[in-house]
Amino acid sequence: MKKILITRKISHQFIEQLEQIGHVVMWDKELTPMPREAFLSEVKDATACFITLSESIDEEVLKEASKLKIIANMAVGYDNIDVQKANDNGITVTNTPDILTETTAELGFTLMLTVARRIVEAERYVQEGQWQSWGPYLLSGKDVHDSTVGIYGMGDIGRAFARRLKGFNTRILYHNRTQNQDAENELNATYVSFEILLKESDYVICTAPLTPQTENQFESNAFKLMKNDTIFINIGRGAIVDETALVEALRNKDILGCGLDVLRQEPIDMNHPLLKFDNVVIVPHIGSASRLTRDRMVQLCVNNIVAVLNKQLPITPVKVNN
Ligand code: GLV
C-alpha cells in the first residue's frame, strides 16, 4: 500500500479521503512542526507527501525520498522546495494558488489600516486604563484615502489588494518583473521603476514571492528612498526584507511604521528588535488563515495527491520559473 505522509495534523474528513488510496502516516500536532529527523526517516518510503511551509525540501530530503511521486505544499509560495531537483527526480510539486488570493489580500489590507490608524496601540491604551479624555490629536494616524499606494508584486494577490483600494480614491503604482497590462486596465494602476515606487508611495505593499531576484530587495537604500511618513507592509516572504535595515529605518524614523505577516525567521525570536517598536505590527504568518480558505487549501492538497497517485494530471502543479 502506498504511504502518504502528512507533516501536520489535519482533520478527519481529509484523512478519510486519503485513506481510500493509501496508508496515511500523520504527524499528529497542529502547532509543532515534524522534527527534521523524524521527517527524513518517514519520507524514505513515502509515495506522497503533504507538507507545510515549515518543511524544507532540499537535496538531503530528495536523496532519501526515492519512492516519492508528489509533494503537495499547503501554500502558494514554494520557496521551501527545490522544485527543479524534485522535478528532476520525477516528483511532481503542487501548491495552493487562487483559492487563498482574496483572503491574503484582506489580511494585507487589514495590516495597512491597522498600522495607519494605530489600532494596536489604541487598543493597548484602552486595556491599560490610559483613556482619560478625548484629545484633539490622541492616537492620530494617517489616512489611506487620497494617498499613493505602491504595490511591489502585481500577481494575483497584488491585484486583489489593489481592487480593494477602489473606494479609497488612491493613486496606484506598481512594480513587477513584467508590466501587467490587464491589471493596468482593470485598476488604473501605473507601472513604475522600483525607485519611483519607493519615492512616491505613502504605502508600500510587498506581495511578491521569494526568489533569488526578490531576496533582500528591501535593503537599506530602499528604506532611505521611502518618504519618512511611508508605511511598509509585507505579506510576501520575510527574506525579501533585510530586517537589520528595516530596524535601522525605524530607529532613524526614515519610515512611519510597518506591518509584517512574514519574517525571515518564523516564529520570531522574542528578542528581535522589531518587537520593540510601537509602530510595528507583526502577525504570525496568517495571510490565508480564514477557516474556509484553510479548508480549501487542505482539500486542494488532497485532490492533488489523489490525482497523482491515480496517475492523473495534478490540478495545480508548480512550474519552475513561473
Ligand atoms: C503563505 O504564505 C503561502 O505561500 O500560501
Residues whose N, C-alpha, C, O or C-beta is under 5 A from the ligand:
A	BS01	GLV	M74 A75 V76 G77 G236
